[in-house]
Amino acid sequence: MPDSPFEIIDKRFNRLFIPTAHLDVLFTGCRWAEGPAYFPAGRYLIWSDNPNNRMLRYDECGGTVSVFRQPSNYSNGNTVDRMGRLVSCEHGARRVSRTEFDGAVTTIADRYNGKRLNSPNDVVVKSDGSIWFTDPTYGIDSDYEGHKSESEQDGSHVYRVDPKSGEVAKVADDFVKPNGLAFSTDESLLYIVDTGATHKENGPHHIRRFHVGENGKLSGGEVFAECTAGLFDGFRLDTEGRIWTSAKDGVHCYHPDGTLIGKIRVPEVVANVCFGGDKRNYLYICGTTSLYGVRLPINGAKTF
């Protein structure tokens, strides 16, 4: 029997894994696996293979993998909106897009104040239909994850797209490199990663927590957790408000009070995670070259 991938740091992690469960390797052959998004109606997962400029599709019922879109405009983060449509961050097109039911691709946001965005990285849809995304420069820093180009913005910020007007508003401007983001289960809080350590010596490598007010106004912004292994990237919450986040050595699980309580060890740097399965108790894990999965005795929160 292979060694257990689970590491207990706090006794509260004891009931969050199955001792006999193992880490499934579902696919390998990516350059940088990112942005998993689960579609329950079809029982499949879409994720990005960013440097290979493609999106892949994992069929949960048949266990097969196929190319969903290539080229993909160097897609990165993905999510599913309340109508079941794919919403994507495209480094190459420097935009947030939506794939309609007929396959057409609609631009949701590609500019702020008349200037091109940097390279939208990760995205989440709130229950009111508003779309929130981060905009660091990773896709324009070089030709590896997009197209090397100069930034037209005054920094790397977090934005909100109004569900009615489509207006793009800046909601946070004090990040070095904003990255993954997710709402708490009641949407009163917004967690946002800052991976500024990639561009600034001794820069941030943490998750911040904001209070969400009327019309998308954010307040607070205190540090929720510092990464103890590399950098956080993408993450998801379970139904009890725990955060399951990517890190250098696997997936880290944080209690809502900010305590690191356990880990799922993965043999590659992890970029992002997503709950799937018919009960949302299967955690999909995007490692550097591979898609992994593990069955858990808890359920992921509904995300849009």
RODO-2510 file (C-alpha; in nm, 4 decimals, decimal comma):
residues 304
     n   res          X          Y          Z
     1     m     0,0000     0,0000     0,0000
     2     p     0,1440     0,3437    -0,0915
     3     d     0,2277     0,5864     0,1855
     4     s    -0,0606     0,8067     0,2919
     5     p    -0,0518     1,1520     0,1313
     6     f    -0,2128     1,3089     0,4385
     7     e    -0,0160     1,4989     0,7016
     8     i    -0,1830     1,5880     1,0301
     9     i    -0,0661     1,9150     1,1860
    10     d    -0,3650     1,9820     1,4110
    11     k    -0,6065     1,7209     1,5495
    12     r    -0,8929     1,9033     1,3776
    13     f    -0,7635     1,7555     1,0509
    14     n    -0,8209     1,3974     1,1718
    15     r    -1,1777     1,3746     1,0462
    16     l    -1,1109     1,5489     0,7155
    17     f    -0,9501     1,2609     0,5315
    18     i    -0,9907     0,8870     0,4794
    19     p    -0,6747     0,7027     0,5951
    20     t    -0,7008     0,4439     0,3182
    21     a    -0,7645     0,6979     0,0404
    22     h    -0,4828     0,7548    -0,2023
    23     l    -0,3846     1,0234    -0,4490
    24     d    -0,5108     0,9416    -0,7987
    25     v    -0,3029     1,0459    -1,1006
    26     l    -0,5675     1,1249    -1,3624
    27     f    -0,3511     1,2750    -1,6383
    28     t     0,0044     1,3828    -1,6984
    29     g     0,1746     1,5744    -1,9783
    30     c     0,1053     1,9389    -1,8942
    31     r     0,3606     2,2180    -1,8598
    32     w     0,1632     2,4154    -1,5990
    33     a    -0,1783     2,2784    -1,5039
    34     e    -0,4106     2,5496    -1,3722
    35     g    -0,7661     2,6700    -1,3290
    36     p    -0,9828     2,3576    -1,2726
    37     a    -1,3570     2,4173    -1,3133
    38     y    -1,6133     2,1425    -1,2564
    39     f    -1,9381     2,1068    -1,4536
    40     p    -2,1800     1,8890    -1,2536
    41     a    -2,4390     1,8514    -1,5302
    42     g    -2,1866     1,6801    -1,7554
    43     r    -1,9686     1,5258    -1,4838
    44     y    -1,6528     1,6712    -1,6366
    45     l    -1,3686     1,9032    -1,5446
    46     i    -1,2102     2,1742    -1,7602
    47     w    -0,8603     2,2955    -1,6786
    48     s    -0,5849     2,5012    -1,8401
    49     d    -0,2435     2,3878    -1,9599
    50     n    -0,1199     2,7423    -1,9829
    51     p     0,2233     2,7278    -2,1552
    52     n     0,0896     2,4722    -2,4052
    53     n    -0,1863     2,7201    -2,4955
    54     r    -0,4667     2,4711    -2,4495
    55     m    -0,7551     2,3696    -2,2264
    56     l    -0,8179     2,0064    -2,1370
    57     r    -1,1334     1,8178    -2,0456
    58     y    -1,1495     1,5252    -1,8023
    59     d    -1,4560     1,2999    -1,8322
    60     e    -1,5325     1,1879    -1,4784
    61     c    -1,7502     0,8970    -1,5885
    62     g    -1,5167     0,7476    -1,8475
    63     g    -1,1843     0,8623    -1,7045
    64     t    -1,0735     0,9981    -2,0417
    65     v    -0,8982     1,3258    -2,1252
    66     s    -0,9358     1,5257    -2,4452
    67     v    -0,8418     1,8709    -2,5707
    68     f    -1,1265     2,1120    -2,5046
    69     r    -0,9766     2,4166    -2,6802
    70     q    -0,6506     2,4878    -2,8576
    71     p    -0,5322     2,7550    -2,8912
    72     s    -0,6859     2,8845    -2,5714
    73     n    -0,5328     3,2329    -2,5624
    74     y    -0,3083     3,0988    -2,2856
    75     s    -0,6037     3,0544    -2,0507
    76     n    -0,5282     3,0392    -1,6793
    77     g    -0,8008     3,0554    -1,4130
    78     n    -1,1516     2,9266    -1,4870
    79     t    -1,4847     2,9064    -1,3096
    80     v    -1,8507     2,8310    -1,3808
    81     d    -2,1191     3,0994    -1,3612
    82     r    -2,4702     3,0561    -1,2206
    83     m    -2,6041     2,9520    -1,5631
    84     g    -2,3410     2,6805    -1,6039
    85     r    -2,1192     2,8674    -1,8501
    86     l    -1,7410     2,8621    -1,8510
    87     v    -1,5731     3,1872    -1,7442
    88     s    -1,2014     3,2083    -1,8188
    89     c    -0,8998     3,4316    -1,7652
    90     e    -0,6994     3,4540    -2,0874
    91     h    -0,3405     3,5712    -2,0562
    92     g    -0,2952     3,5897    -2,4324
    93     a    -0,6006     3,8031    -2,5043
    94     r    -0,5586     3,9921    -2,1743
    95     r    -0,9233     3,9441    -2,0966
    96     v    -1,1915     3,7632    -1,8990
    97     s    -1,4180     3,5691    -2,1342
    98     r    -1,7328     3,3592    -2,1196
    99     t    -1,8056     3,0550    -2,3361
   100     e    -2,1725     3,0610    -2,4326
   101     f    -2,3928     2,7538    -2,4679
   102     d    -2,3536     2,7614    -2,8454
   103     g    -1,9731     2,7710    -2,8185
   104     a    -1,9323     3,1397    -2,8960
   105     v    -1,6816     3,3238    -2,6769
   106     t    -1,7841     3,6613    -2,5322
   107     t    -1,5451     3,9193    -2,3876
   108     i    -1,6500     4,0164    -2,0355
   109     a    -1,3616     4,2521    -1,9548
   110     d    -1,0404     4,3440    -2,1351
   111     r    -0,9863     4,7063    -2,0337
   112     y    -0,9999     4,9352    -1,7347
   113     n    -1,0194     5,3127    -1,7843
   114     g    -0,9700     5,2590    -2,1548
   115     k    -0,6378     5,0761    -2,1133
   116     r    -0,5706     4,7068    -2,1657
   117     l    -0,5640     4,4817    -1,8623
   118     n    -0,2380     4,3101    -1,7699
   119     s    -0,3253     3,9392    -1,7853
   120     p    -0,6305     3,8307    -1,5829
   121     n    -0,5261     3,5373    -1,3669
   122     d    -0,8105     3,3973    -1,1581
   123     v    -1,1841     3,4600    -1,1433
   124     v    -1,4892     3,3885    -0,9284
   125     v    -1,8591     3,4639    -0,9778
   126     k    -2,0689     3,5855    -0,6853
   127     s    -2,4302     3,4719    -0,6434
   128     d    -2,5555     3,8139    -0,7620
   129     g    -2,3844     3,7521    -1,0967
   130     s    -2,0959     3,9911    -1,0396
   131     i    -1,7596     3,8674    -1,1684
   132     w    -1,4441     3,9248    -0,9635
   133     f    -1,0942     3,8737    -1,1015
   134     t    -0,7284     3,9397    -1,0313
   135     d    -0,4936     4,1021    -1,2823
   136     p    -0,1204     4,0483    -1,2198
   137     t     0,1398     4,0643    -1,4974
   138     y     0,2391     3,6980    -1,5249
   139     g     0,1012     3,6644    -1,8777
   140     i     0,2890     3,9656    -2,0133
   141     d     0,6157     3,9223    -1,8214
   142     s     0,7427     3,6805    -2,0884
   143     d     0,6280     3,4704    -2,3828
   144     y     0,6017     3,1570    -2,1659
   145     e     0,2498     3,2143    -2,0283
   146     g     0,1254     3,4618    -2,2887
   147     h     0,2728     3,7431    -2,4950
   148     k     0,5524     3,9580    -2,3570
   149     s     0,4318     4,3166    -2,3408
   150     e     0,4405     4,6354    -2,1372
   151     s     0,1739     4,6948    -1,8758
   152     e    -0,0759     4,9717    -1,9491
   153     q    -0,2129     4,9767    -1,5932
   154     d    -0,0532     5,1464    -1,2920
   155     g    -0,0165     4,8191    -1,1062
   156     s    -0,1673     4,4762    -1,0458
   157     h    -0,5179     4,5058    -0,9050
   158     v    -0,8429     4,3260    -0,8260
   159     y    -1,1582     4,4090    -1,0224
   160     r    -1,5338     4,3549    -1,0144
   161     v    -1,7628     4,3428    -1,3176
   162     d    -2,1132     4,4718    -1,2444
   163     p    -2,3759     4,2094    -1,3334
   164     k    -2,6158     4,4617    -1,4862
   165     s    -2,4057     4,7317    -1,6494
   166     g    -2,0924     4,5320    -1,7223
   167     e    -1,8853     4,8153    -1,5783
   168     v    -1,5387     4,7171    -1,4580
   169     a    -1,4497     4,8653    -1,1186
   170     k    -1,1257     4,8420    -0,9242
   171     v    -1,1967     4,7002    -0,5779
   172     a    -0,8431     4,6533    -0,4380
   173     d    -0,5237     4,8324    -0,5402
   174     d    -0,2752     4,7507    -0,2637
   175     f    -0,1490     4,4152    -0,3905
   176     v     0,1890     4,3387    -0,5415
   177     k     0,0619     4,0430    -0,7481
   178     p    -0,2974     3,9386    -0,6694
   179     n    -0,3664     3,5782    -0,7604
   180     g    -0,6268     3,3232    -0,6459
   181     l    -0,9506     3,4404    -0,4853
   182     a    -1,2683     3,2912    -0,3362
   183     f    -1,5683     3,3967    -0,1293
   184     s    -1,6631     3,2541     0,2078
   185     t    -1,9683     3,0296     0,2076
   186     d    -2,2018     3,3186     0,2995
   187     e    -2,0134     3,5591     0,0674
   188     s    -1,9536     3,8048     0,3502
   189     l    -1,5773     3,7583     0,3122
   190     l    -1,3447     3,7551     0,0134
   191     y    -1,0082     3,5813     0,0393
   192     i    -0,7348     3,6908    -0,2041
   193     v    -0,3821     3,5558    -0,2480
   194     d    -0,0835     3,7860    -0,3010
   195     t     0,2135     3,6146    -0,4705
   196     g     0,4209     3,9311    -0,4837
   197     a     0,7288     3,7402    -0,3693
   198     t     0,7743     3,6416    -0,7352
   199     h     0,8572     4,0033    -0,8202
   200     k     0,9676     4,1650    -0,4961
   201     e     1,2409     4,0508    -0,2608
   202     n     1,0814     3,9392     0,0659
   203     g     0,7493     4,0174    -0,0975
   204     p     0,4103     3,8846     0,0105
   205     h     0,3255     3,5141     0,0004
   206     h    -0,0019     3,5136     0,1877
   207     i    -0,3822     3,5107     0,1786
   208     r    -0,5663     3,8274     0,2799
   209     r    -0,9243     3,8465     0,4046
   210     f    -1,1681     4,1258     0,3174
   211     h    -1,5205     4,2064     0,4299
   212     v    -1,7634     4,2460     0,1403
   213     g    -2,0005     4,5399     0,1643
   214     e    -2,2701     4,6960    -0,0483
   215     n    -2,2063     4,7251    -0,4221
   216     g    -1,8833     4,5313    -0,3959
   217     k    -1,7023     4,7602    -0,1537
   218     l    -1,4211     4,5824     0,0294
   219     s    -1,2879     4,6645     0,3749
   220     g    -1,0323     4,5112     0,6064
   221     g    -0,7730     4,3161     0,4138
   222     e    -0,5748     4,1686     0,7039
   223     v    -0,3410     3,8765     0,6424
   224     f    -0,5271     3,5503     0,7003
   225     a    -0,2369     3,3072     0,6505
   226     e     0,1284     3,3076     0,5425
   227     c     0,2412     3,0257     0,3156
   228     t     0,4880     2,7912     0,4841
   229     a     0,5987     2,6196     0,1616
   230     g     0,6516     2,8270    -0,1504
   231     l     0,3505     3,0308    -0,2549
   232     f    -0,0254     2,9976    -0,2374
   233     d    -0,2035     3,0173    -0,5718
   234     g    -0,5590     2,8987    -0,6301
   235     f    -0,7868     2,7627    -0,3552
   236     r    -1,1419     2,6583    -0,2650
   237     l    -1,3507     2,6385     0,0526
   238     d    -1,5480     2,3477     0,1918
   239     t    -1,8979     2,3733     0,3380
   240     e    -1,7614     2,4464     0,6859
   241     g    -1,5467     2,7363     0,5730
   242     r    -1,2085     2,5646     0,5682
   243     i    -0,9673     2,6710     0,2949
   244     w    -0,7987     2,4089     0,0765
   245     t    -0,5158     2,5882    -0,0985
   246     s    -0,2313     2,5094    -0,3343
   247     a     0,1307     2,5273    -0,2168
   248     k     0,4767     2,4068    -0,3137
   249     d     0,4452     2,0697    -0,1393
   250     g     0,0801     1,9948    -0,2081
   251     v    -0,2542     2,1157    -0,0733
   252     h    -0,2713     2,2959     0,2628
   253     c    -0,5893     2,2962     0,4703
   254     y    -0,6641     2,5985     0,6908
   255     h    -0,9257     2,6215     0,9625
   256     p    -1,1430     2,9374     0,9414
   257     d    -0,9429     3,0768     1,2355
   258     g    -0,6304     3,0818     1,0140
   259     t    -0,4583     2,7732     1,1567
   260     l    -0,2825     2,5337     0,9203
   261     i    -0,4296     2,2005     1,0304
   262     g    -0,3152     1,9539     0,7649
   263     k    -0,1750     1,8837     0,4215
   264     i    -0,2262     1,6586     0,1235
   265     r     0,1226     1,5824    -0,0019
   266     v     0,1593     1,6022    -0,3811
   267     p     0,4891     1,5242    -0,5634
   268     e     0,4735     1,8484    -0,7627
   269     v     0,4104     2,2166    -0,7037
   270     v     0,0338     2,2649    -0,6929
   271     a    -0,1288     2,5587    -0,8716
   272     n    -0,4988     2,5177    -0,8039
   273     v    -0,7763     2,2905    -0,6758
   274     c    -1,1476     2,2347    -0,7292
   275     f    -1,4140     2,0181    -0,5663
   276     g    -1,6082     1,7896    -0,7986
   277     g    -1,8018     1,4646    -0,8126
   278     d    -2,1749     1,4198    -0,7660
   279     k    -2,1404     1,5048    -0,3960
   280     r    -1,8560     1,7610    -0,4330
   281     n    -1,6351     1,5392    -0,2183
   282     y    -1,3646     1,4682    -0,4761
   283     l    -1,0825     1,7212    -0,4739
   284     y    -0,9243     1,7800    -0,8131
   285     i    -0,5648     1,9032    -0,7866
   286     c    -0,3688     2,0732    -1,0642
   287     g    -0,0013     1,9912    -1,0138
   288     t     0,2675     2,1274    -1,2407
   289     t     0,2500     1,8544    -1,5055
   290     s    -0,0447     1,6484    -1,3886
   291     l    -0,4068     1,6379    -1,2808
   292     y    -0,4556     1,4563    -0,9507
   293     g    -0,7587     1,3733    -0,7410
   294     v    -0,8454     1,2458    -0,3952
   295     r    -1,1726     1,1412    -0,2310
   296     l    -1,2511     1,3199     0,0970
   297     p    -1,5166     1,2745     0,3698
   298     i    -1,6149     1,6414     0,3461
   299     n    -1,7895     1,8452     0,0774
   300     g    -1,6786     2,1466    -0,1179
   301     a    -1,8834     2,4644    -0,0966
   302     k    -2,0887     2,5532    -0,4029
   303     t    -1,8934     2,7964    -0,6165
   304     f    -1,9885     2,9919    -0,9232
***
